[in-house]
Amino acid sequence: MACTAIISHIPNRAMEKLKQAATLTEVAWRAARCSLKRRYNTSQNMVRKRRRQHRKRRPVSRASSTASTPGECADPKANLFFTQLPWEIRRMIQVIAFGERTVHMDLSYRYPLILRDGHSRPTYGAHDDMTGLIWPYEDREELSSRLLHRFLPTVDALICRIVPPSTEVTLSLSPWERYAAVDYQLVAIQGKERSRPRWSEFGGVKCWREIPTKEGATPRGYWVHGYTVGNGPFPDQNHGPFRNEVYKTGKLPPQTYERHRELSQDLWRSWEVDASET
């Protein structure tokens, strides 16, 4: 009641001034709100713009720039520290970084490209981490199956991912037993013309592995290489008529592959008997 009485006694001119002041205050408040909103939007736009620029101009780390330099990648001495580490430590680092089922290789970026399998030479009576079998290998057919259906398909995918089609690739397998379990099967599956067994310019022997591709795709492949040991051209336990004839002449003998396979299996069994007697 008191406030109503006071307002009723305010002169008309004063009342008009109060209304004008209230209107001006509301206008000023709206203007202030608009100004604050514009400033906020401007600042947000600047932040977004800086983020986009930062992503576009992201500085390359020292490790990445070193790895992407063609001269240093081609230099075989670029990563000497890692290659000089013991194999067990290198494998531990690779498993932690890439996973246990990854095919670990020491890559030497030369032309032609040579892939040397990074698995250590198997220890007698211990599991071979490349095949999961105990060395020396007792079941040769199981060894061939694991190399052909597990190891080589992984190498196929690796080569297709990292190597240009124009580069000639050689995969060197060690010890000899691994290679001896593969070349028979490659010639049997692919045929003599496509497998091209021959002597290698690096020493030892090699044959061609065709990478399975989709129909109509450009054919790709690589050489599978094995070093020979012993006094003769092949180790005594692998010096069968099939392999000797194939690598001596570069052609299959007149007999069929199955006949040579039977002869080789007979020789393999006789060697196992001799080894057990000794």
Secondary structure, 3 states (H helix, E strand, C coil): CHHHHHHHCCCHHHHHHHHHHHHHHHHHHHHHHHHHHHHHHHHHHHHHHHHHHHHHCCCCCHHHHHHCCHHHHHCCCCCHHHHCCCHHHHHHHHHHHHCCCCCCEEEECCCCEEEEECCCCCCCCCECCCCCCECCCCCHHHHHHHHHHHHHHHHHHHHHHHCCCCCCEEEEECCHHHHHHHHHHHHHHHCHHHHCCEECCCCCEEEEEEECCCCCCCCEEEEEEECCCCCCCCCHHHCCHHHHHHHHHCCCCCCCHHHHHHHHHHHHHHHHHHHHHC
